[in-house]
Amino acid sequence: MKVQKPVTGSLIEKGGYYHTVINARVDGKRKQISRTTGLKIRNNYRRAQQIFEERKREYDQNGLAGMLVMEERNAAQNTLLSDYMEKWVERKKNEVAHATYLSYSGMIKSRIKGFFDPIGVTIGSATPQIFDDFIEELQDAGLNGSSQQRYYAAIKQCLDTAVKKEYIVRNPLDRVDRPKRNKFYPSFCNEVEAKKILECAKDDPCYFPILLAVYYGLRRSEAIGLKWSSIDFENNQLHINHKAYEQTIKGKNVVTISNELKSDNSRRTIPLVPFVREELLRHREQHKEYKKAFRRQYNRQWEDFVCVNPKGDILRPNYVTTHFPKFLEKNGIRRIRFHDLRHSCASFLVAQGVNMKTVQLWMGHANFQITADTYSHLETSALQVPATTISDLFAEKVVSDG
């Protein structure tokens, strides 16, 4: 019987830190594997010796690969939660929508770093209680349930990755209750307000985003991302297949166009409403005159886009958001968000008896449940039949008793 030789090595001092040296065999050849413990020499001998024994034991049981995995695991466990999340987000940058990437980055830089860094929370030291405290902190800061859920989901996805890589045994958020989502009741403008908004917006820079939001319920990003090449005037169809968003590149805000929409159902084809068709054709002819007038000063980069100013510059999404309340105030109209025009469009359709499935397709919601949850309380016309039925029933009862 072959006797297994004990793993040998030593603990050495180098550059003011303790290093472990393991006498290993790599590809059949003897080799010394030197790794830093990350511990300074002063007052750390006992801890360094413990790490040395752990590495020898791991090498004895699982070889060099096992020892390196152990070290990688230990290093990851000692990484601050916020630092680990930043690396995780960067790895996912090309896998998620740009808006999602920006959202994750913003959450980490603000509240996650602000809460977890001062108390030194690493992915190895995080506990369910710490995350309970964090959610309570979000509640105290006035964040609604939906915002709390976004934080919960981002951290959980990140730590699920850490579990998959075997850096941690279990995800502490598995034992933390997911925040409850607040019931959302969007704001709507009525038909009189919508007509006034459209009338006052005729000469406003944001007329076409407003027009497309009222008639089609387009999201801000979808309206600004609409291309002339996506409008089929011959067959009277509007193809929603692009969106516009802003991002910072080298310290400068730039508008970027993407064909990755919010969901698969956001990519849709809808009929061209006659009035909108006329306005678009008028707008296209007007820009032919602008091109002649401005000549070389006309920005031809955005020539295929509908929502541009007279000089051909595309409207910035953030400008539309900040300009809209000023436009309402100037014209004496009740303050609502630009996005509420989208909700108003849906409410008009529901009020006219359009069924929820059709409203979902028109609005480009990811699924039917979103449409039903958001607008079902407006579907009062559908209740007229049972109301009439029960009224007639008791009316007949009263007559027969009489």
C-alpha positions in Angstrom: 0.0 0.0 0.0 1.4 3.4 -1.0 1.7 5.8 1.8 0.5 9.4 1.0 3.2 11.9 1.8 2.2 14.9 3.8 1.9 18.2 2.0 4.9 20.4 2.8 5.6 24.0 2.6 6.4 27.1 4.7 5.2 30.5 5.8 7.6 33.2 4.7 7.8 37.0 5.1 8.1 39.1 1.9 7.5 42.8 1.3 6.1 43.2 4.8 3.4 40.5 4.3 3.1 36.9 5.2 3.2 34.5 2.2 2.5 30.8 2.1 4.7 28.4 0.0 3.2 25.0 -0.9 5.5 22.3 -2.4 3.2 21.2 -5.2 3.3 19.0 -8.3 2.1 20.7 -11.5 2.0 18.6 -14.7 4.1 16.0 -13.0 6.8 18.5 -12.1 7.6 19.8 -8.6 6.8 23.4 -8.2 6.6 25.9 -5.3 3.3 27.8 -5.3 3.7 31.1 -3.4 0.6 33.1 -2.5 0.2 36.2 -0.3 -2.0 35.9 2.8 -2.8 39.6 2.5 -1.8 39.9 6.2 0.9 42.4 7.4 3.7 40.8 9.5 3.0 42.8 12.6 0.6 41.0 15.0 -0.7 38.5 12.4 1.5 35.4 12.7 -1.2 33.3 14.3 -3.8 34.2 11.6 -1.2 33.7 8.8 -0.3 30.3 10.2 -4.0 29.3 10.2 -4.3 30.3 6.5 -1.2 28.3 5.7 -2.7 25.2 7.3 -6.0 25.7 5.5 -4.1 25.9 2.1 -2.1 22.8 2.9 -5.3 20.9 3.8 -7.1 22.1 0.7 -4.2 21.1 -1.5 -4.0 17.7 0.2 -7.7 17.0 -0.5 -8.3 18.6 -3.9 -4.9 19.5 -5.4 -3.8 22.8 -6.7 -7.1 23.6 -8.4 -8.9 23.1 -5.1 -6.5 25.3 -3.2 -6.9 28.1 -5.8 -10.7 27.8 -5.7 -10.6 28.0 -1.9 -8.5 31.2 -2.1 -10.8 32.7 -4.7 -13.7 31.9 -2.5 -12.1 33.5 0.6 -11.1 36.6 -1.4 -14.7 36.9 -2.8 -16.2 36.5 0.7 -14.1 39.3 2.0 -15.1 41.6 -0.9 -17.4 44.5 0.1 -21.0 43.8 -1.1 -21.0 47.1 -3.0 -17.7 46.3 -4.8 -18.9 42.8 -5.7 -22.2 44.3 -7.0 -20.3 46.8 -9.2 -18.2 44.1 -10.8 -21.4 42.0 -11.3 -23.2 44.9 -13.0 -20.3 45.5 -15.3 -20.3 41.9 -16.4 -24.0 42.1 -17.1 -23.7 45.4 -19.0 -24.2 43.8 -22.4 -26.9 41.4 -21.2 -29.4 43.8 -19.9 -31.1 46.9 -21.3 -29.1 50.1 -21.0 -31.7 51.6 -18.7 -31.5 48.6 -16.4 -27.7 48.9 -16.3 -28.0 52.6 -15.4 -30.6 51.8 -12.8 -28.4 49.2 -11.1 -25.4 51.4 -11.2 -27.3 54.3 -9.6 -28.7 52.1 -6.8 -25.2 50.9 -5.9 -23.5 54.3 -5.9 -26.2 55.9 -3.8 -28.1 53.8 -1.2 -26.3 50.5 -1.3 -22.8 52.0 -0.8 -24.2 54.5 1.6 -25.8 51.8 3.9 -23.5 48.8 3.6 -19.9 50.3 3.3 -19.8 52.2 6.6 -20.5 48.9 8.5 -18.1 46.9 6.2 -20.6 44.3 4.9 -19.0 41.8 2.6 -20.8 39.0 0.7 -19.5 36.6 3.2 -20.6 38.5 6.3 -24.1 39.6 5.0 -27.0 38.3 7.1 -30.8 38.3 6.7 -31.0 40.8 9.5 -28.7 43.3 7.8 -31.0 43.2 4.7 -34.1 43.6 6.9 -32.5 46.7 8.3 -31.7 47.9 4.8 -35.3 47.6 3.6 -36.5 49.4 6.7 -34.0 52.2 5.8 -35.5 52.4 2.3 -39.0 52.6 3.9 -37.9 55.4 6.3 -36.5 57.3 3.3 -39.9 57.3 1.7 -39.3 54.8 -1.2 -42.4 53.0 -2.3 -42.8 49.3 -2.5 -41.9 49.1 -6.2 -38.6 50.9 -5.6 -37.9 48.7 -2.6 -38.5 45.7 -4.8 -36.0 46.9 -7.4 -33.3 47.1 -4.7 -34.3 43.6 -3.4 -34.3 42.1 -6.8 -30.9 43.6 -7.8 -29.1 42.4 -4.7 -30.7 39.0 -4.8 -29.7 38.4 -8.4 -26.1 39.4 -7.6 -25.9 37.1 -4.6 -27.5 34.2 -6.5 -24.5 34.5 -8.8 -22.2 34.3 -5.8 -24.0 31.1 -4.7 -23.7 29.7 -8.2 -19.9 30.3 -8.2 -19.8 28.7 -4.7 -18.4 31.9 -3.1 -21.2 31.7 -0.5 -23.2 28.7 0.6 -26.6 30.3 0.6 -28.2 33.6 -0.4 -29.3 35.5 2.8 -32.1 37.2 0.9 -33.8 33.8 0.6 -34.8 34.3 4.2 -35.9 38.0 3.8 -39.5 38.8 2.9 -39.7 40.5 -0.5 -41.1 44.1 -0.1 -44.8 44.4 -1.1 -45.6 46.4 -4.2 -47.8 49.4 -3.8 -51.1 49.3 -5.8 -50.5 51.8 -8.6 -53.3 54.1 -9.6 -51.9 56.3 -12.4 -53.0 59.9 -13.0 -55.2 60.6 -16.1 -56.3 63.7 -17.9 -59.8 63.9 -19.1 -60.9 64.4 -22.7 -61.3 68.2 -22.3 -57.8 68.5 -20.8 -56.3 66.2 -23.6 -57.9 68.3 -26.3 -56.6 71.5 -24.7 -53.1 70.0 -24.4 -53.1 69.1 -28.1 -54.4 72.5 -29.1 -51.8 74.4 -27.0 -49.0 72.2 -28.1 -49.4 72.9 -31.8 -46.4 75.3 -31.8 -44.5 73.7 -29.0 -41.2 72.0 -29.5 -42.6 68.8 -27.9 -45.8 68.7 -30.0 -45.1 65.3 -31.7 -44.0 63.4 -28.6 -47.2 64.8 -27.0 -49.4 63.9 -30.0 -48.0 60.3 -30.2 -48.4 59.9 -26.4 -52.1 61.0 -26.5 -53.2 59.1 -29.6 -51.0 56.0 -29.2 -49.9 55.9 -25.6 -46.3 55.8 -26.8 -43.6 55.9 -24.1 -41.3 58.9 -24.2 -38.5 56.7 -25.5 -40.7 55.2 -28.2 -42.0 58.6 -29.5 -38.5 60.1 -29.7 -37.2 56.9 -31.3 -39.9 56.9 -34.1 -38.3 56.9 -37.6 -39.9 58.0 -40.8 -38.8 54.7 -42.3 -41.0 53.0 -39.6 -44.1 54.8 -40.9 -45.9 53.1 -43.8 -48.1 55.9 -45.3 -49.2 53.6 -48.2 -50.7 51.0 -45.9 -51.4 53.4 -43.0 -49.3 51.6 -40.4 -47.0 52.7 -37.7 -44.2 50.3 -36.7 -42.8 50.8 -33.1 -39.4 49.2 -33.2 -36.9 51.7 -31.8 -36.4 53.7 -28.6 -34.2 56.7 -27.7 -32.4 57.2 -24.4 -29.7 59.4 -23.0 -26.3 58.2 -21.7 -23.2 59.9 -20.5 -20.1 59.3 -22.7 -16.8 61.0 -21.8 -18.7 63.4 -19.5 -21.2 64.4 -22.2 -24.9 63.6 -22.5 -25.7 62.0 -25.8 -28.9 60.5 -27.3 -28.6 56.9 -28.3 -31.1 54.8 -30.4 -31.7 51.2 -29.6 -33.9 48.5 -31.2 -34.1 46.7 -27.8 -37.5 47.7 -26.5 -38.9 47.2 -23.0 -40.5 43.9 -23.9 -41.2 41.7 -26.9 -44.8 43.1 -27.0 -43.4 46.7 -27.1 -42.4 45.9 -30.7 -45.8 46.4 -32.4 -47.5 47.6 -35.5 -50.6 49.9 -35.1 -52.9 51.6 -37.6 -52.1 55.2 -38.6 -54.9 57.4 -37.3 -56.1 59.8 -40.0 -55.4 63.0 -38.0 -52.0 61.8 -36.9 -51.3 60.8 -40.5 -52.1 64.4 -41.7 -49.9 65.9 -39.0 -47.0 63.7 -39.8 -47.2 64.5 -43.5 -47.4 68.2 -42.8 -44.4 67.9 -40.4 -42.4 66.1 -43.1 -43.1 68.8 -45.7 -42.2 71.5 -43.2 -38.8 69.9 -42.6 -38.1 70.0 -46.3 -38.4 73.7 -46.0 -36.2 73.8 -42.9 -33.5 71.9 -44.7 -33.5 74.5 -47.5 -33.5 77.4 -45.1 -30.7 76.1 -42.8 -28.7 74.3 -45.5 -25.4 73.2 -43.9 -26.5 74.1 -40.5 -29.3 71.5 -40.6 -28.3 68.4 -38.7 -28.7 65.5 -41.1 -27.6 62.9 -38.5 -31.2 62.6 -37.3 -32.8 63.0 -40.8 -34.8 59.7 -40.4 -36.3 60.7 -37.1 -39.7 62.4 -36.6 -39.1 64.2 -33.3 -36.5 66.8 -34.2 -36.4 70.6 -33.9 -36.3 72.9 -37.0 -32.5 72.6 -37.2 -32.7 68.8 -37.3 -31.5 68.1 -33.8 -33.3 65.2 -32.1 -35.3 66.0 -29.0 -33.5 64.9 -25.8 -35.7 62.6 -23.7 -34.8 64.5 -20.5 -35.7 67.7 -22.2 -39.2 66.4 -23.0 -39.7 65.4 -19.3 -38.5 68.7 -17.8 -40.2 70.9 -20.5 -43.6 69.3 -20.2 -44.6 70.7 -16.8 -43.4 74.2 -17.8 -45.6 73.9 -20.9 -48.6 72.9 -18.8 -48.1 75.8 -16.3 -47.7 78.3 -19.2 -51.0 77.2 -20.6 -52.9 77.0 -17.3 -53.3 73.2 -17.4 -53.4 71.0 -14.4 -49.9 69.5 -13.7 -49.4 65.9 -14.7 -46.3 63.9 -15.8 -45.6 63.4 -19.5 -45.9 59.6 -18.9 -49.5 60.3 -17.7 -50.4 61.0 -21.3 -49.8 57.3 -21.9 -52.1 56.3 -19.1 -54.7 58.8 -20.3 -54.7 57.1 -23.8 -55.4 53.8 -22.2 -58.1 55.2 -20.0 -59.9 56.7 -23.1 -59.8 53.3 -24.8 -61.2 51.5 -21.7 -63.9 54.2 -21.3 -65.0 53.5 -24.9 -65.5 49.8 -24.1 -62.3 48.5 -25.8 -61.5 45.2 -24.3 -58.4 44.8 -22.1 -56.6 42.4 -24.5 -56.8 45.0 -27.3 -55.7 47.7 -25.0 -52.7 45.6 -24.0 -51.7 45.2 -27.7 -52.2 48.9 -28.4 -50.1 50.0 -25.4 -47.4 47.3 -25.9 -47.6 46.0 -22.4 -45.4 42.9 -21.7 -48.4 40.9 -20.6 -52.2 41.1 -20.1 -51.8 41.1 -16.3 -50.1 44.5 -16.4 -53.0 46.0 -18.4 -55.6 44.4 -16.2 -54.0 45.4 -12.9 -53.5 49.0 -14.0 -56.8 49.8 -15.7 -59.4 47.3 -14.6 -60.8 49.7 -12.1 -61.8 52.0 -15.0 -63.8 49.3 -16.8 -67.1 50.5 -15.4 -69.0 50.1 -18.7 -68.6 46.3 -18.4 -70.6 46.5 -15.1 -73.6 48.1 -16.7 -75.1 44.8 -17.8 -75.2 43.2 -14.3 -76.4 46.6 -12.9 -79.3 46.7 -15.4 -80.1 43.0 -14.8 -80.4 43.3 -11.0 -82.3 46.5 -11.3 -84.9 44.9 -13.6 -85.1 41.8 -11.4 -86.1 43.7 -8.3 -88.3 46.1 -10.3 -90.3 43.0 -11.4 -90.4 41.8 -7.8 -91.8 45.0 -6.5 -94.5 45.1 -9.3 -95.6 41.5 -8.7 -95.8 42.1 -4.9 -97.9 45.2 -5.5 
